[in-house]
Amino acid sequence: MVFDMLAKGSKQIFLFFGSISLICAAIYLLSERYFFLYTCVAFLLLFIFSFYFFRDPERNGEISSYHMLSPADGRVVSIDGNKICIFMNMTDVHVNRIPMDGEVLLTRHSKGSYFPAFLKSSKHNERLTTKLKTPHGFIELVQIAGFGFRRIQSYIHAGDAVSQNQKFGMILFGSRVDVTIPESFEIHVRKYQKIRAGVSVIASLKDSEVEEEKREEEAKSFDFG
């Protein structure tokens, strides 16, 4: 079905735009007032555009415990210490994905303002903070709503076990995702780089940490061999 190719939780948006368009069309046919005809066309265009905006294509990035995949489509707008900020414009896929296997410690929703998501002042916008516990440290994901729309959908809850590349939520119409990187990882993206959720590797375990982990795995294998 068509809706199977669209983001989870987007059906109500289609129903809203479609219903308004049909109601205005009916009123126009009865009253012949052009205001309702123009409104009908406007909502019909929004209905059609939504099929593009809420697309949810398959992503098959390389799964590995040694690297982190991008949680969002978009462009890196800043790298501040161990935090990467990714801005999603209107043409990007707005479904967000888990960067690494772990356990959800909490999801916290905060109300806020309407600033454009690419501005520093967007730190005051509506947001949903998700904290993960992973084998390599803690990861914080902050979904920030953009200008004009204040709706963030989460697909996960505290206590859930999540896997790399799993879909964990969606932000409507222009937004940003901030992700913190564990200290044992090194960042591989640069400012203004275009990246894709579930495909682009944004950070990987430092070589010394990889060697240490491999030695531990070999020791366990020897102990139980």
C-alpha positions in Angstrom: 0.0 0.0 0.0 1.0 3.6 -0.5 1.0 4.4 3.2 3.5 1.6 3.8 6.2 3.7 2.1 5.4 6.7 4.3 6.6 7.7 7.8 4.9 6.2 10.8 2.4 8.6 12.3 1.9 10.7 9.1 -1.5 9.4 8.1 -3.4 12.0 10.2 -1.5 14.8 8.3 -2.8 13.3 5.0 -6.3 13.0 6.3 -6.3 16.6 7.5 -5.1 18.1 4.2 -7.3 15.8 2.2 -10.4 16.5 4.3 -10.0 20.2 4.1 -9.6 20.1 0.4 -12.7 18.0 -0.1 -14.8 20.2 2.2 -13.7 23.4 0.4 -14.4 21.7 -3.0 -17.9 20.8 -1.8 -18.6 24.4 -0.5 -17.3 25.9 -3.8 -19.7 23.7 -5.8 -22.6 24.8 -3.7 -21.7 28.5 -3.3 -19.5 29.1 -6.4 -17.3 31.4 -4.2 -13.7 31.4 -5.5 -12.2 31.7 -2.0 -13.1 28.1 -1.4 -11.8 27.0 -4.8 -8.4 28.6 -4.0 -8.4 27.0 -0.6 -9.2 23.6 -2.0 -6.3 23.9 -4.5 -3.9 25.0 -1.7 -4.7 22.1 0.5 -4.7 19.7 -2.4 -1.1 20.8 -3.2 -0.2 20.3 0.5 -1.7 16.8 0.3 0.4 16.0 -2.8 3.6 17.5 -1.3 3.1 15.5 1.9 3.7 12.3 -0.1 7.2 13.5 -0.8 7.9 15.0 2.6 6.8 12.0 4.6 8.6 9.4 2.4 10.4 6.7 4.4 12.9 4.9 2.1 14.8 1.8 3.1 18.3 2.5 4.5 20.9 -0.3 4.5 24.0 1.1 6.0 26.8 -1.1 7.3 25.9 -2.4 10.8 28.9 -2.4 13.2 29.6 -2.0 16.9 32.7 -0.1 16.0 31.0 2.9 14.4 28.1 5.2 14.7 25.6 5.9 11.9 24.0 9.3 11.3 20.7 9.7 13.1 19.3 12.1 10.5 19.4 13.2 6.9 20.8 16.7 6.4 23.8 18.9 6.6 26.3 19.2 9.5 25.9 22.8 10.8 28.2 22.6 13.7 30.6 20.4 15.6 31.0 21.5 19.2 33.4 19.2 21.1 31.7 15.8 21.0 28.4 17.1 19.8 27.3 17.1 16.1 24.4 19.2 15.0 22.5 18.1 11.8 20.1 20.5 10.1 17.3 18.9 8.0 15.7 21.0 5.3 12.3 20.5 3.7 13.6 18.1 1.1 15.4 15.7 3.5 13.8 12.6 4.9 12.6 13.5 8.4 12.6 10.0 9.9 15.4 9.6 12.5 17.4 6.5 13.2 19.4 5.0 16.1 23.1 5.5 15.6 24.2 2.5 17.7 22.8 -0.5 19.6 21.8 0.3 23.2 19.1 0.7 25.8 16.8 3.8 26.1 17.4 5.4 29.5 14.8 8.2 29.0 12.8 10.2 26.6 12.0 13.8 27.7 9.8 16.2 25.9 10.3 20.0 26.4 8.0 22.8 25.1 9.6 25.8 23.4 9.7 28.5 20.9 9.4 28.8 17.1 12.9 29.8 15.9 14.3 28.4 12.6 16.1 25.2 13.5 19.4 26.3 11.9 19.8 29.3 14.3 21.6 29.1 17.7 18.4 30.5 19.2 16.7 27.2 18.3 18.0 25.8 21.5 14.9 27.3 23.0 12.6 25.4 20.6 10.4 22.4 21.3 12.6 19.3 21.7 12.6 15.7 22.5 15.7 14.4 24.3 16.6 10.7 24.2 19.4 9.2 26.2 20.9 5.8 25.3 23.2 3.5 27.2 25.5 1.7 24.7 28.5 -0.7 25.2 30.8 2.2 24.5 29.2 4.9 26.6 26.2 7.2 26.7 24.7 8.9 23.7 22.2 11.8 23.8 19.9 12.5 20.8 18.0 15.8 20.8 15.3 16.3 18.2 14.6 20.0 17.8 11.4 21.2 16.0 11.8 24.0 13.5 10.0 27.2 12.6 6.2 27.1 12.3 5.6 23.5 13.4 5.9 22.2 16.9 5.4 18.4 16.6 7.9 15.7 17.3 6.9 12.0 17.3 8.8 9.3 19.2 8.6 5.6 18.4 10.5 4.4 21.5 10.2 4.5 25.3 12.5 4.3 28.3 13.6 0.7 28.9 13.4 -0.3 25.2 16.4 -2.2 23.7 17.2 -0.5 20.4 19.4 -1.5 17.5 21.5 0.5 15.1 19.6 1.9 12.1 16.2 1.4 13.9 13.7 4.2 13.4 13.1 6.1 16.6 11.1 9.1 15.6 10.2 11.9 13.2 10.1 15.7 13.3 7.7 17.7 11.1 8.6 20.3 8.5 12.2 21.5 9.0 14.2 20.6 12.0 17.5 19.6 13.6 19.0 16.7 15.4 22.0 17.0 17.8 23.9 13.9 18.8 26.7 13.5 21.4 29.6 11.2 20.6 31.2 8.9 23.4 34.7 9.9 24.4 36.1 6.6 23.0 35.0 7.6 19.5 36.5 10.0 17.0 34.4 12.1 14.7 34.6 11.5 10.9 32.4 14.2 9.5 33.1 17.9 8.9 31.1 21.1 9.0 28.7 21.6 6.1 29.0 17.9 5.0 25.8 16.3 3.7 25.0 13.0 5.4 22.2 10.4 5.4 20.4 8.7 8.3 21.3 5.0 8.7 24.0 5.2 6.0 26.7 7.8 6.8 29.3 6.9 9.4 29.7 9.9 11.6 32.2 8.5 14.2 34.1 5.3 14.9 35.8 3.7 17.8 39.4 4.8 18.2 42.0 2.3 17.0 43.4 1.7 20.5 39.9 1.0 21.8 39.2 -1.4 18.9 42.4 -3.4 19.6 41.5 -3.6 23.3 38.0 -4.8 22.5 39.3 -7.4 20.1 41.8 -8.7 22.8 38.9 -9.0 25.3 36.8 -10.9 22.8 39.7 -13.3 22.1 40.3 -13.8 25.8 36.6 -14.7 26.3 36.8 -17.1 23.4 39.9 -18.7 24.8 38.3 -19.0 28.3 35.3 -20.8 26.9 37.0 -22.6 24.1 
